């Protein structure tokens, strides 16, 4: 038997069919370790012919992986998660596995992070099933250390396929539960291995994901302090530490971290991009321009060897940031070339669309210029105009979008209603709310209806105070000088 697919699963009935369907032609057997599903995951796995093992979850991903590894019979093992999809030629993989002398394969993983953006990294997901090869670590489990110990001197090569990672489920409660679980596991791993730089790095990542960048920075610094020779995964460490410092507006510290990372990762485009936007924020426009132009010369970083690669940092994001900088310097012709190129390369990347729209407006352009020369989707242009408070132009763009897209979501019409209200057109707003129909989210529709009711004089501030907290965004659209009239 050539290749075994080994997975751990819990309550993945939505994701599991797509995962198994994508990989079934590449593998000879499927081993599923179920850690307590209450949905149809087990039945779905069995429907694909999987051998299902039930194991109690003990807060240890490596232990669960090893249960499946012990049951595998293939000469090679492929490891996947339910929210991943195999992308490539299954037969090409099998031919390569049958003849290669390598001991493992790093698989490029495309992590979808929303708005058409991806994060690239590579990790060992295909390896020979050899005696003594086991997974280690409670969280972000690794098989590479034991594999290298058993097969000294054997090569690790890049796999001829990739995995598309769909990310966490959209449900907020479930996402928060997983984040808290991961944070607890990362803390336990650091407590058990206090001198392990990778454990400290993972804890920093979990603190960052949990919304505590300060704690994340402390762990990243610990990781760097206890590391000997820089390792490939640390490209992401320098990047995320610099991003945290940037978000906290600690620009000088961010630039210091970037300067420390670049000697080890000299063509890692993501660090140059962060240098560019950080220099811009710190007031060094010349340095920022040089760094961003260097990003465009480098292009997207490669993964492998680098971890945590955002391809847009070597393309549309760098062009958009540079175009925005040049626009502020009134270098409009140069800026617009860059910004139109960015929106053409990444039409769903809203920062580029927003920068293009803002630059055209500053340069004195109107709707014709906004929608000329291979523009982004007029719906995106309308959204950017809305954010720029040009509601008149936004409504024109929205009208064009409606001609091109007859089935726009209800939320589009609610946004359109708010634009009408901010122009003082109550009747237009009421018609837009009606067009949203009952498909709109109940809370969002009620919010806009209350704004319309206030504009029509059907509800006063006192009535709104009973429904909305003082911090609710509705008060941004309620004038302060009408208390006496509509109290």
MOCORSUL-V540456 format. One record per backbone hydrogen bond with DSSP energy under -1.0 kcal/mol. CO is the residue of the C=O (numbers start at 0). NH is the residue of the N-H. Records with the same first field share a line. If there is no record, write none. Layout:
CO: NH / NH
This chain:
0: 74
1: 75
2: 27 / 28
3: 77
4: 30
5: 79
6: 32
8: 34
11: 15
14: 18
15: 19
16: 20
17: 21
18: 22
19: 23
22: 25
28: 4
29: 50
30: 6
31: 52
32: 8
33: 54
39: 43
40: 44
41: 45
42: 46
44: 47 / 49
45: 48
50: 31
52: 33
59: 63
60: 64
61: 65
62: 66
63: 67
64: 68
65: 69
74: 128
75: 3
76: 126
77: 5
80: 83
82: 165
84: 163
86: 161
88: 92
89: 93
90: 94
91: 95
92: 96
93: 97
95: 99
102: 127
103: 156
104: 124 / 125
105: 158
106: 122
107: 162
108: 120
109: 164
110: 118
113: 116
116: 112
118: 110
119: 308
120: 108
122: 106
124: 78
125: 104
126: 76
127: 129
129: 132
135: 141
136: 61
137: 60
141: 135
142: 146
143: 147
144: 148
145: 149
146: 150
150: 153
154: 102 / 103
156: 105
161: 86
162: 109
163: 84
164: 111
170: 174
171: 175
172: 176
173: 177
174: 178
175: 179
176: 180
177: 181
178: 182
179: 183
180: 184
181: 185
182: 186
183: 187
184: 188
185: 189
186: 190
187: 191
188: 192
192: 195
195: 199
196: 200
197: 201
198: 202
199: 203
200: 204
201: 205
202: 206
203: 207
204: 208
205: 209
206: 211
207: 210
211: 215
212: 216
213: 217
214: 218
215: 219
216: 220
217: 221
218: 222
219: 223
220: 224
221: 225
230: 233
231: 234
232: 235
233: 237
234: 238
235: 239
236: 240
237: 241
238: 242
239: 243
240: 244
241: 245
242: 246
243: 247
244: 249
245: 248
248: 250
249: 253
250: 254
251: 255
252: 256
253: 257
254: 258
255: 259
256: 260
257: 261
260: 264
264: 267
266: 268
267: 270 / 271
268: 272
269: 273
270: 274
271: 275
272: 276
273: 277
274: 278
275: 279
276: 280
277: 281
278: 283
279: 282
282: 284
283: 287
284: 288
285: 289
286: 290
287: 291
288: 292
289: 293
290: 294
291: 295
292: 296
293: 297
294: 298
301: 305
308: 119
309: 312
310: 313
311: 314 / 316 / 317
314: 318
315: 319
316: 320
317: 321
318: 322
319: 323
320: 324
321: 325
322: 326
323: 327
325: 330
326: 329
329: 331
330: 334
331: 335
332: 336
333: 337
334: 338
335: 339
336: 340
337: 341
338: 342
339: 343
340: 344
341: 345
345: 348
347: 349
348: 351 / 352
349: 353
350: 354
351: 355
352: 356
353: 357
354: 358
355: 359
356: 360
357: 361
358: 362
359: 364
360: 363
365: 369
366: 370
376: 380
377: 381
378: 382
379: 383
380: 384
381: 385
382: 386
383: 387
384: 389
385: 388
389: 393
390: 394
391: 395
392: 396
393: 397
394: 398
395: 399
396: 400
397: 401
398: 402
399: 403
400: 404
408: 411
409: 413
410: 414
411: 415
412: 416
413: 417
414: 418
415: 419
416: 420
417: 421
419: 424
420: 423
423: 425
424: 428
425: 429
426: 430
427: 431
428: 432
429: 433
430: 434
431: 435
440: 444
441: 445
442: 446
443: 447
444: 448
445: 449
446: 450
447: 451
448: 452
449: 453
450: 454
451: 455
452: 457
453: 456
459: 463
460: 464
461: 465
463: 466 / 467
468: 471
471: 474
472: 475
473: 476
481: 485
485: 460
